């Protein structure tokens, strides 16, 4: 999927998790996917692909600052960090 992202801002939501008893109890049907997501996202291969594709990972903080500056976030959301 990373190699086929369009230019610009893309939201890719993942919920990675380590494989432990708590994760298996919390998500009995999805823990394996969450674990494989974690293993990939923290792997040298993922870092290599991100670098090759010139992908910069960000969280919501830069977006919140941009929205706040543009007046696009409600005040209640603009004050959250």
N, C-alpha and C positions, 0 to 999 in steps of 0.2 A: 504494500500500500504506500509506503514512504516514497518509493521511486515514481509513483504516478500522481502525486499531489499537484494540483494546479498552482501556478504562481499566485502569490498573495497570502492572505491570512486564512488558515484552515484550523478549525477546531477538531481535535481528535481526543475524545474522552476515553480514558482507560482507568481501570480500578485495580492496579496490580497489588499483589499480596504475596507474602512468603508462605510456604507450605508448613503450617503448624496446626495443632489440634484446634486452636481458636478459630482459624480461618475455615477449617473443615466444618466446624459446628455452625459458624456464622453464615456460611454459604455452601451447604452440602451439595448443591448441583452445579455451582460455578467456581469452586475453589481451584480446580485444575486449570481452568482458563486464566484465572487471576494469577496463578503461580507462573504459568508459561508467559504471560504478559510481563511479569516482574523479571523473569529470567532473561527475556529478550531485551527489555528496556535498559537493563543494567549491563548488558553484554558489550564486549568490544565490537561485535558485528553491528549492533545498533549505532554505536558511536561512529563507526566507519561509514555507514549509509547516510547518517545525518550530515557528516562532513562532505561526502561525495555529492550529495544533493543540495548542499548549501542551505540546510534547514536549521533554523534557530528555534530552540524550544523556549517558550515563555509560559508564565502562569498568568492569572487574571490581573495582577497588580498593574502592569503597564497599560492594559486595556482600561482598567478603572480610571487611571490617571488621565488617559486620553478622553474618555467619556466625560469625566468631570470637567476637563478643560473646555470641551465642546458643549457642555451644558446638557449632555444626554443622559446623565444618571440622576435618579431621584436623590434628594438630600440624604435619605436614610441609607442608600447604597453607597453614596460618595464618601461617607465617613468611615466605612469599613476598610480594614487593611487586609 
